[in-house]
Amino acid sequence: MRKGCSLCQCEGQWREEAFSDAALSDRSLVIELERDGDRVTLTTASTDGVRYRGDYRYREGSNSNGEVYFDRYQGPKGDVFVGEWKESDKSQGEWIIKVLRSE
């Protein structure tokens, strides 16, 4: 598993969260992170290794689930995913994820 950090914009504020269990390939990105005492799982898929689309889910029974869209940028120290999230109630925001290269 790989580690990294997440910057997510919600209600005009940016939240930074570290994670230590990311799975990344040219076909998918899956991360789990802790947010406000809850576990969030982000699962995406890609057909070209550049554009990723998927969803995020809070614990079972939560209404705060939504869709995500990312573009992947590869660098010497890791990969950066820049995109957005949105929920069915029209809430939306930007999301930036950095996944570090495995040591």
CNS distance restraints for C-alpha pairs under 8 A (distance, minus, plus):
assign (resid   1 and name CA) (resid  20 and name CA) 7.05 0.50 0.50
assign (resid   1 and name CA) (resid  21 and name CA) 4.96 0.50 0.50
assign (resid   1 and name CA) (resid  22 and name CA) 5.34 0.50 0.50
assign (resid   1 and name CA) (resid  23 and name CA) 5.73 0.50 0.50
assign (resid   1 and name CA) (resid 102 and name CA) 7.86 0.50 0.50
assign (resid   2 and name CA) (resid  20 and name CA) 5.95 0.50 0.50
assign (resid   2 and name CA) (resid  21 and name CA) 5.50 0.50 0.50
assign (resid   2 and name CA) (resid  22 and name CA) 4.87 0.50 0.50
assign (resid   2 and name CA) (resid  23 and name CA) 6.49 0.50 0.50
assign (resid   2 and name CA) (resid  24 and name CA) 7.93 0.50 0.50
assign (resid   2 and name CA) (resid  99 and name CA) 6.79 0.50 0.50
assign (resid   2 and name CA) (resid 100 and name CA) 6.51 0.50 0.50
assign (resid   2 and name CA) (resid 101 and name CA) 7.00 0.50 0.50
assign (resid   2 and name CA) (resid 102 and name CA) 5.88 0.50 0.50
assign (resid   3 and name CA) (resid  18 and name CA) 7.64 0.50 0.50
assign (resid   3 and name CA) (resid  19 and name CA) 5.53 0.50 0.50
assign (resid   3 and name CA) (resid  20 and name CA) 3.92 0.50 0.50
assign (resid   3 and name CA) (resid  21 and name CA) 5.76 0.50 0.50
assign (resid   3 and name CA) (resid  22 and name CA) 6.01 0.50 0.50
assign (resid   3 and name CA) (resid  99 and name CA) 5.99 0.50 0.50
assign (resid   3 and name CA) (resid 100 and name CA) 5.87 0.50 0.50
assign (resid   4 and name CA) (resid  18 and name CA) 5.89 0.50 0.50
assign (resid   4 and name CA) (resid  19 and name CA) 5.48 0.50 0.50
assign (resid   4 and name CA) (resid  20 and name CA) 6.37 0.50 0.50
assign (resid   4 and name CA) (resid  22 and name CA) 7.72 0.50 0.50
assign (resid   4 and name CA) (resid  97 and name CA) 7.43 0.50 0.50
assign (resid   4 and name CA) (resid  98 and name CA) 5.38 0.50 0.50
assign (resid   4 and name CA) (resid  99 and name CA) 4.47 0.50 0.50
assign (resid   4 and name CA) (resid 100 and name CA) 5.44 0.50 0.50
assign (resid   5 and name CA) (resid  16 and name CA) 6.95 0.50 0.50
assign (resid   5 and name CA) (resid  17 and name CA) 5.61 0.50 0.50
assign (resid   5 and name CA) (resid  18 and name CA) 4.22 0.50 0.50
assign (resid   5 and name CA) (resid  19 and name CA) 5.81 0.50 0.50
assign (resid   5 and name CA) (resid  97 and name CA) 5.91 0.50 0.50
assign (resid   5 and name CA) (resid  98 and name CA) 5.40 0.50 0.50
assign (resid   5 and name CA) (resid  99 and name CA) 6.82 0.50 0.50
assign (resid   6 and name CA) (resid  15 and name CA) 7.78 0.50 0.50
assign (resid   6 and name CA) (resid  16 and name CA) 5.55 0.50 0.50
assign (resid   6 and name CA) (resid  17 and name CA) 5.14 0.50 0.50
assign (resid   6 and name CA) (resid  18 and name CA) 6.19 0.50 0.50
assign (resid   6 and name CA) (resid  19 and name CA) 7.66 0.50 0.50
assign (resid   6 and name CA) (resid  95 and name CA) 7.34 0.50 0.50
assign (resid   6 and name CA) (resid  96 and name CA) 5.87 0.50 0.50
assign (resid   6 and name CA) (resid  97 and name CA) 4.46 0.50 0.50
assign (resid   6 and name CA) (resid  98 and name CA) 6.42 0.50 0.50
assign (resid   7 and name CA) (resid  14 and name CA) 6.30 0.50 0.50
assign (resid   7 and name CA) (resid  15 and name CA) 5.47 0.50 0.50
assign (resid   7 and name CA) (resid  16 and name CA) 4.62 0.50 0.50
assign (resid   7 and name CA) (resid  17 and name CA) 6.65 0.50 0.50
assign (resid   7 and name CA) (resid  95 and name CA) 5.77 0.50 0.50
assign (resid   7 and name CA) (resid  96 and name CA) 5.05 0.50 0.50
assign (resid   7 and name CA) (resid  97 and name CA) 6.27 0.50 0.50
assign (resid   8 and name CA) (resid  14 and name CA) 5.49 0.50 0.50
assign (resid   8 and name CA) (resid  15 and name CA) 5.20 0.50 0.50
assign (resid   8 and name CA) (resid  16 and name CA) 6.64 0.50 0.50
assign (resid   8 and name CA) (resid  93 and name CA) 7.33 0.50 0.50
assign (resid   8 and name CA) (resid  94 and name CA) 6.03 0.50 0.50
assign (resid   8 and name CA) (resid  95 and name CA) 4.41 0.50 0.50
assign (resid   8 and name CA) (resid  96 and name CA) 6.32 0.50 0.50
assign (resid   9 and name CA) (resid  13 and name CA) 5.46 0.50 0.50
assign (resid   9 and name CA) (resid  14 and name CA) 4.36 0.50 0.50
assign (resid   9 and name CA) (resid  15 and name CA) 6.29 0.50 0.50
assign (resid   9 and name CA) (resid  93 and name CA) 5.25 0.50 0.50
assign (resid   9 and name CA) (resid  94 and name CA) 5.23 0.50 0.50
assign (resid   9 and name CA) (resid  95 and name CA) 6.21 0.50 0.50
assign (resid  10 and name CA) (resid  14 and name CA) 6.34 0.50 0.50
assign (resid  10 and name CA) (resid  15 and name CA) 7.46 0.50 0.50
assign (resid  10 and name CA) (resid  92 and name CA) 7.45 0.50 0.50
assign (resid  10 and name CA) (resid  93 and name CA) 5.91 0.50 0.50
assign (resid  10 and name CA) (resid  94 and name CA) 7.89 0.50 0.50
assign (resid  11 and name CA) (resid  93 and name CA) 7.77 0.50 0.50
assign (resid  17 and name CA) (resid  33 and name CA) 7.15 0.50 0.50
assign (resid  17 and name CA) (resid  34 and name CA) 7.34 0.50 0.50
assign (resid  17 and name CA) (resid  35 and name CA) 7.39 0.50 0.50
assign (resid  18 and name CA) (resid  33 and name CA) 7.06 0.50 0.50
assign (resid  19 and name CA) (resid  31 and name CA) 7.47 0.50 0.50
assign (resid  19 and name CA) (resid  32 and name CA) 6.76 0.50 0.50
assign (resid  19 and name CA) (resid  33 and name CA) 5.35 0.50 0.50
assign (resid  19 and name CA) (resid  34 and name CA) 7.75 0.50 0.50
assign (resid  21 and name CA) (resid  31 and name CA) 6.11 0.50 0.50
assign (resid  21 and name CA) (resid  32 and name CA) 6.37 0.50 0.50
assign (resid  22 and name CA) (resid  29 and name CA) 7.20 0.50 0.50
assign (resid  22 and name CA) (resid  30 and name CA) 5.66 0.50 0.50
assign (resid  22 and name CA) (resid  31 and name CA) 4.40 0.50 0.50
assign (resid  22 and name CA) (resid  32 and name CA) 6.88 0.50 0.50
assign (resid  22 and name CA) (resid  99 and name CA) 7.39 0.50 0.50
assign (resid  23 and name CA) (resid  28 and name CA) 7.70 0.50 0.50
assign (resid  23 and name CA) (resid  29 and name CA) 5.74 0.50 0.50
assign (resid  23 and name CA) (resid  30 and name CA) 5.15 0.50 0.50
assign (resid  23 and name CA) (resid  31 and name CA) 6.46 0.50 0.50
assign (resid  24 and name CA) (resid  28 and name CA) 5.85 0.50 0.50
assign (resid  24 and name CA) (resid  29 and name CA) 4.56 0.50 0.50
assign (resid  24 and name CA) (resid  30 and name CA) 6.55 0.50 0.50
assign (resid  25 and name CA) (resid  29 and name CA) 6.46 0.50 0.50
assign (resid  25 and name CA) (resid  49 and name CA) 7.62 0.50 0.50
assign (resid  26 and name CA) (resid  46 and name CA) 6.78 0.50 0.50
assign (resid  26 and name CA) (resid  47 and name CA) 7.77 0.50 0.50
assign (resid  26 and name CA) (resid  48 and name CA) 6.98 0.50 0.50
assign (resid  26 and name CA) (resid  49 and name CA) 4.18 0.50 0.50
assign (resid  26 and name CA) (resid  50 and name CA) 7.66 0.50 0.50
assign (resid  27 and name CA) (resid  45 and name CA) 5.54 0.50 0.50
assign (resid  27 and name CA) (resid  46 and name CA) 4.73 0.50 0.50
assign (resid  27 and name CA) (resid  47 and name CA) 6.10 0.50 0.50
assign (resid  27 and name CA) (resid  48 and name CA) 7.34 0.50 0.50
assign (resid  27 and name CA) (resid  49 and name CA) 5.96 0.50 0.50
assign (resid  28 and name CA) (resid  43 and name CA) 7.45 0.50 0.50
assign (resid  28 and name CA) (resid  44 and name CA) 5.38 0.50 0.50
assign (resid  28 and name CA) (resid  45 and name CA) 4.28 0.50 0.50
assign (resid  28 and name CA) (resid  46 and name CA) 5.74 0.50 0.50
assign (resid  28 and name CA) (resid  49 and name CA) 7.94 0.50 0.50
assign (resid  28 and name CA) (resid  52 and name CA) 7.23 0.50 0.50
assign (resid  29 and name CA) (resid  42 and name CA) 7.73 0.50 0.50
assign (resid  29 and name CA) (resid  43 and name CA) 6.08 0.50 0.50
assign (resid  29 and name CA) (resid  44 and name CA) 5.25 0.50 0.50
assign (resid  29 and name CA) (resid  45 and name CA) 6.63 0.50 0.50
assign (resid  29 and name CA) (resid  52 and name CA) 7.79 0.50 0.50
assign (resid  30 and name CA) (resid  41 and name CA) 7.28 0.50 0.50
assign (resid  30 and name CA) (resid  42 and name CA) 5.49 0.50 0.50
assign (resid  30 and name CA) (resid  43 and name CA) 4.58 0.50 0.50
assign (resid  30 and name CA) (resid  44 and name CA) 6.33 0.50 0.50
assign (resid  31 and name CA) (resid  41 and name CA) 5.89 0.50 0.50
assign (resid  31 and name CA) (resid  42 and name CA) 5.29 0.50 0.50
assign (resid  31 and name CA) (resid  43 and name CA) 6.86 0.50 0.50
assign (resid  32 and name CA) (resid  39 and name CA) 6.78 0.50 0.50
assign (resid  32 and name CA) (resid  40 and name CA) 5.61 0.50 0.50
assign (resid  32 and name CA) (resid  41 and name CA) 4.54 0.50 0.50
assign (resid  32 and name CA) (resid  42 and name CA) 6.36 0.50 0.50
assign (resid  33 and name CA) (resid  39 and name CA) 5.77 0.50 0.50
assign (resid  33 and name CA) (resid  40 and name CA) 5.38 0.50 0.50
assign (resid  33 and name CA) (resid  41 and name CA) 6.73 0.50 0.50
assign (resid  34 and name CA) (resid  38 and name CA) 5.52 0.50 0.50
assign (resid  34 and name CA) (resid  39 and name CA) 4.69 0.50 0.50
assign (resid  34 and name CA) (resid  40 and name CA) 6.17 0.50 0.50
assign (resid  35 and name CA) (resid  39 and name CA) 6.19 0.50 0.50
assign (resid  35 and name CA) (resid  40 and name CA) 6.76 0.50 0.50
assign (resid  38 and name CA) (resid  58 and name CA) 6.96 0.50 0.50
assign (resid  38 and name CA) (resid  59 and name CA) 6.86 0.50 0.50
assign (resid  39 and name CA) (resid  58 and name CA) 5.92 0.50 0.50
assign (resid  39 and name CA) (resid  59 and name CA) 6.14 0.50 0.50
assign (resid  40 and name CA) (resid  56 and name CA) 6.67 0.50 0.50
assign (resid  40 and name CA) (resid  57 and name CA) 5.59 0.50 0.50
assign (resid  40 and name CA) (resid  58 and name CA) 4.58 0.50 0.50
assign (resid  40 and name CA) (resid  59 and name CA) 6.86 0.50 0.50
assign (resid  41 and name CA) (resid  56 and name CA) 5.44 0.50 0.50
assign (resid  41 and name CA) (resid  57 and name CA) 5.29 0.50 0.50
assign (resid  41 and name CA) (resid  58 and name CA) 6.50 0.50 0.50
assign (resid  42 and name CA) (resid  54 and name CA) 7.55 0.50 0.50
assign (resid  42 and name CA) (resid  55 and name CA) 5.89 0.50 0.50
assign (resid  42 and name CA) (resid  56 and name CA) 4.19 0.50 0.50
assign (resid  42 and name CA) (resid  57 and name CA) 6.56 0.50 0.50
assign (resid  43 and name CA) (resid  54 and name CA) 5.64 0.50 0.50
assign (resid  43 and name CA) (resid  55 and name CA) 5.65 0.50 0.50
assign (resid  43 and name CA) (resid  56 and name CA) 6.22 0.50 0.50
assign (resid  44 and name CA) (resid  52 and name CA) 5.81 0.50 0.50
assign (resid  44 and name CA) (resid  53 and name CA) 5.08 0.50 0.50
assign (resid  44 and name CA) (resid  54 and name CA) 4.01 0.50 0.50
assign (resid  44 and name CA) (resid  55 and name CA) 6.42 0.50 0.50
assign (resid  44 and name CA) (resid  68 and name CA) 7.79 0.50 0.50
assign (resid  45 and name CA) (resid  52 and name CA) 5.35 0.50 0.50
assign (resid  45 and name CA) (resid  53 and name CA) 5.58 0.50 0.50
assign (resid  45 and name CA) (resid  54 and name CA) 6.17 0.50 0.50
assign (resid  46 and name CA) (resid  50 and name CA) 7.04 0.50 0.50
assign (resid  46 and name CA) (resid  51 and name CA) 5.83 0.50 0.50
assign (resid  46 and name CA) (resid  52 and name CA) 4.63 0.50 0.50
assign (resid  46 and name CA) (resid  53 and name CA) 6.59 0.50 0.50
assign (resid  47 and name CA) (resid  51 and name CA) 7.55 0.50 0.50
assign (resid  47 and name CA) (resid  52 and name CA) 7.89 0.50 0.50
assign (resid  49 and name CA) (resid  72 and name CA) 7.38 0.50 0.50
assign (resid  50 and name CA) (resid  71 and name CA) 5.59 0.50 0.50
assign (resid  50 and name CA) (resid  72 and name CA) 4.88 0.50 0.50
assign (resid  50 and name CA) (resid  73 and name CA) 7.39 0.50 0.50
assign (resid  51 and name CA) (resid  69 and name CA) 7.49 0.50 0.50
assign (resid  51 and name CA) (resid  70 and name CA) 5.81 0.50 0.50
assign (resid  51 and name CA) (resid  71 and name CA) 4.69 0.50 0.50
assign (resid  51 and name CA) (resid  72 and name CA) 6.30 0.50 0.50
assign (resid  52 and name CA) (resid  69 and name CA) 5.87 0.50 0.50
assign (resid  52 and name CA) (resid  70 and name CA) 5.05 0.50 0.50
assign (resid  52 and name CA) (resid  71 and name CA) 6.26 0.50 0.50
assign (resid  52 and name CA) (resid  72 and name CA) 7.46 0.50 0.50
assign (resid  53 and name CA) (resid  67 and name CA) 7.65 0.50 0.50
assign (resid  53 and name CA) (resid  68 and name CA) 5.75 0.50 0.50
assign (resid  53 and name CA) (resid  69 and name CA) 4.62 0.50 0.50
assign (resid  53 and name CA) (resid  70 and name CA) 6.38 0.50 0.50
assign (resid  54 and name CA) (resid  67 and name CA) 5.79 0.50 0.50
assign (resid  54 and name CA) (resid  68 and name CA) 5.32 0.50 0.50
assign (resid  54 and name CA) (resid  69 and name CA) 6.69 0.50 0.50
assign (resid  55 and name CA) (resid  65 and name CA) 7.37 0.50 0.50
assign (resid  55 and name CA) (resid  66 and name CA) 5.53 0.50 0.50
assign (resid  55 and name CA) (resid  67 and name CA) 4.18 0.50 0.50
assign (resid  55 and name CA) (resid  68 and name CA) 5.23 0.50 0.50
assign (resid  56 and name CA) (resid  65 and name CA) 5.73 0.50 0.50
assign (resid  56 and name CA) (resid  66 and name CA) 5.61 0.50 0.50
assign (resid  56 and name CA) (resid  67 and name CA) 6.37 0.50 0.50
assign (resid  56 and name CA) (resid  68 and name CA) 7.10 0.50 0.50
assign (resid  57 and name CA) (resid  62 and name CA) 7.97 0.50 0.50
assign (resid  57 and name CA) (resid  64 and name CA) 7.13 0.50 0.50
assign (resid  57 and name CA) (resid  65 and name CA) 4.73 0.50 0.50
assign (resid  57 and name CA) (resid  66 and name CA) 6.92 0.50 0.50
assign (resid  58 and name CA) (resid  62 and name CA) 5.98 0.50 0.50
assign (resid  58 and name CA) (resid  64 and name CA) 6.49 0.50 0.50
assign (resid  58 and name CA) (resid  65 and name CA) 6.22 0.50 0.50
assign (resid  64 and name CA) (resid  87 and name CA) 7.20 0.50 0.50
assign (resid  65 and name CA) (resid  87 and name CA) 6.43 0.50 0.50
assign (resid  66 and name CA) (resid  85 and name CA) 6.69 0.50 0.50
assign (resid  66 and name CA) (resid  86 and name CA) 5.48 0.50 0.50
assign (resid  66 and name CA) (resid  87 and name CA) 4.36 0.50 0.50
assign (resid  66 and name CA) (resid  88 and name CA) 6.82 0.50 0.50
assign (resid  67 and name CA) (resid  85 and name CA) 5.61 0.50 0.50
assign (resid  67 and name CA) (resid  86 and name CA) 5.44 0.50 0.50
assign (resid  67 and name CA) (resid  87 and name CA) 6.43 0.50 0.50
assign (resid  68 and name CA) (resid  83 and name CA) 7.21 0.50 0.50
assign (resid  68 and name CA) (resid  84 and name CA) 5.70 0.50 0.50
assign (resid  68 and name CA) (resid  85 and name CA) 4.40 0.50 0.50
assign (resid  68 and name CA) (resid  86 and name CA) 6.59 0.50 0.50
assign (resid  69 and name CA) (resid  83 and name CA) 5.31 0.50 0.50
assign (resid  69 and name CA) (resid  84 and name CA) 5.55 0.50 0.50
assign (resid  69 and name CA) (resid  85 and name CA) 6.64 0.50 0.50
assign (resid  70 and name CA) (resid  81 and name CA) 5.62 0.50 0.50
assign (resid  70 and name CA) (resid  82 and name CA) 5.21 0.50 0.50
assign (resid  70 and name CA) (resid  83 and name CA) 4.10 0.50 0.50
assign (resid  70 and name CA) (resid  84 and name CA) 6.69 0.50 0.50
assign (resid  71 and name CA) (resid  81 and name CA) 5.49 0.50 0.50
assign (resid  71 and name CA) (resid  82 and name CA) 5.41 0.50 0.50
assign (resid  71 and name CA) (resid  83 and name CA) 6.22 0.50 0.50
assign (resid  72 and name CA) (resid  79 and name CA) 6.73 0.50 0.50
assign (resid  72 and name CA) (resid  80 and name CA) 5.80 0.50 0.50
assign (resid  72 and name CA) (resid  81 and name CA) 4.57 0.50 0.50
assign (resid  72 and name CA) (resid  82 and name CA) 6.67 0.50 0.50
assign (resid  73 and name CA) (resid  79 and name CA) 5.64 0.50 0.50
assign (resid  73 and name CA) (resid  80 and name CA) 5.12 0.50 0.50
assign (resid  73 and name CA) (resid  81 and name CA) 6.28 0.50 0.50
assign (resid  74 and name CA) (resid  78 and name CA) 6.23 0.50 0.50
assign (resid  74 and name CA) (resid  79 and name CA) 4.48 0.50 0.50
assign (resid  74 and name CA) (resid  80 and name CA) 6.42 0.50 0.50
assign (resid  75 and name CA) (resid  79 and name CA) 5.84 0.50 0.50
assign (resid  75 and name CA) (resid  80 and name CA) 7.84 0.50 0.50
assign (resid  77 and name CA) (resid 100 and name CA) 6.04 0.50 0.50
assign (resid  77 and name CA) (resid 101 and name CA) 5.69 0.50 0.50
assign (resid  78 and name CA) (resid  98 and name CA) 7.02 0.50 0.50
assign (resid  78 and name CA) (resid  99 and name CA) 5.58 0.50 0.50
assign (resid  78 and name CA) (resid 100 and name CA) 4.25 0.50 0.50
assign (resid  78 and name CA) (resid 101 and name CA) 4.62 0.50 0.50
assign (resid  79 and name CA) (resid  98 and name CA) 5.75 0.50 0.50
assign (resid  79 and name CA) (resid  99 and name CA) 5.21 0.50 0.50
assign (resid  79 and name CA) (resid 100 and name CA) 6.47 0.50 0.50
assign (resid  79 and name CA) (resid 101 and name CA) 7.55 0.50 0.50
assign (resid  80 and name CA) (resid  96 and name CA) 7.08 0.50 0.50
assign (resid  80 and name CA) (resid  97 and name CA) 5.64 0.50 0.50
assign (resid  80 and name CA) (resid  98 and name CA) 4.43 0.50 0.50
assign (resid  80 and name CA) (resid  99 and name CA) 6.35 0.50 0.50
assign (resid  81 and name CA) (resid  95 and name CA) 8.00 0.50 0.50
assign (resid  81 and name CA) (resid  96 and name CA) 5.59 0.50 0.50
assign (resid  81 and name CA) (resid  97 and name CA) 4.99 0.50 0.50
assign (resid  81 and name CA) (resid  98 and name CA) 6.34 0.50 0.50
assign (resid  82 and name CA) (resid  94 and name CA) 7.79 0.50 0.50
assign (resid  82 and name CA) (resid  95 and name CA) 6.14 0.50 0.50
assign (resid  82 and name CA) (resid  96 and name CA) 4.65 0.50 0.50
assign (resid  82 and name CA) (resid  97 and name CA) 6.64 0.50 0.50
assign (resid  83 and name CA) (resid  94 and name CA) 5.85 0.50 0.50
assign (resid  83 and name CA) (resid  95 and name CA) 5.30 0.50 0.50
assign (resid  83 and name CA) (resid  96 and name CA) 6.33 0.50 0.50
assign (resid  84 and name CA) (resid  92 and name CA) 7.14 0.50 0.50
assign (resid  84 and name CA) (resid  93 and name CA) 5.58 0.50 0.50
assign (resid  84 and name CA) (resid  94 and name CA) 4.20 0.50 0.50
assign (resid  84 and name CA) (resid  95 and name CA) 5.04 0.50 0.50
assign (resid  84 and name CA) (resid  96 and name CA) 7.99 0.50 0.50
assign (resid  85 and name CA) (resid  92 and name CA) 5.47 0.50 0.50
assign (resid  85 and name CA) (resid  93 and name CA) 5.56 0.50 0.50
assign (resid  85 and name CA) (resid  94 and name CA) 6.24 0.50 0.50
assign (resid  85 and name CA) (resid  95 and name CA) 6.61 0.50 0.50
assign (resid  86 and name CA) (resid  90 and name CA) 6.60 0.50 0.50
assign (resid  86 and name CA) (resid  91 and name CA) 5.63 0.50 0.50
assign (resid  86 and name CA) (resid  92 and name CA) 4.09 0.50 0.50
assign (resid  86 and name CA) (resid  93 and name CA) 6.63 0.50 0.50
assign (resid  87 and name CA) (resid  91 and name CA) 5.33 0.50 0.50
assign (resid  87 and name CA) (resid  92 and name CA) 6.32 0.50 0.50
